[in-house]
Amino acid sequence: MTLSALTLITPLPFPLELKDGARLTAVGDAVGYFTRLSDEQQEAHYWKLAIWMFNTAVNEPTYLRTATMCLQTALLMDQLLADPHTVADR
């Protein structure tokens, strides 16, 4: 499968639900989230990896799923990801 170039409206392979009720559903949502990271978060390895993977996906769109998984991991590490059971109950 060949993916075309990513844009800010390219959907993520799966949405990410946050504890604050926000949803990340597109590449632009992830990029916007990255711009709001605190200095401490920006220094954390797992955030650096998530950002690096999204930068990689821009040039190689087949990496978008992996980039989204890295973002999911970073959100989980900072306890920002919603509990999947809570999301399912909505």
N, C-alpha and C positions, 0 to 999 in steps of 0.2 A: 504494500500500500504506500502510495506517495502522497504526502501532505503538501499543500501549497504553503507559501510563506505565512507566518503568524502575523496577526494584527491584534490590536487591543480588544477587538470584539470576538476574537477566536475563542470558542468555548473551551473550558478546561475539560479533560476527559471525565471528570466527576466533580460535582460541587463540593465545596468545603464549608461546613456550617460552624460558625464560631459561637462561643458562649454568650457573647453580647447580642446574639440574634442576627448578626451580619452574615451574608453568604458571599463567598468568592466563587463566581461561576465563569469568569472569562479571564483571559490573559491580562487585560487592563485592570481587573480587580486585584490580581496578584501584584502587578507593578505598583499600583496605588498603595497597596498594603506595605510593600517594601519601602516606599518613600516615607512612611510614617513610623518606621522602626526607631526605637530609642538608640542612643549611642551604645549602650550595653548590649542590646540585641544585635546590633550591627557587628559587634566583635565576637559574638558566639559562632562557633564553627558551623553549627547546624544551619544558622541563617545564611552564613557565607556560602555554604554548599547549595542551599535552595536558590539563592540569587544567581550563583554561577550556573546552575542547571537551567534556569530560565534564560539566561544569556546564551547558553549553548543551544537551547531549543529554538531561539530566534534564527540561528543559522542552520539548524538541523531539526525541523519540526517533529521528526519521529521521536525526539526526546521529550516531548511535552508531557507524556504520561509519567515518565521518571521525574521530571521537574515538579509536577504536581504532587507526586508522592514525597519528594523532598520538602516541599512546602507543608504538606500535611504533617510530616515528622517534626518540622520546626515548630509548628503551631502546637503540636502535642507536647513537645519538650517544655514549652513555656506555659503549658496548661491553658491554652486559649481555644482549643478545639472542643466543640460541643460534644457531650456524651451522645453516642449514636442512639441510645435508647430514648433519650429525651427528644431527639430530632424525629425519630420514628413515631412518637406519640403526637406530634403536631398535626 
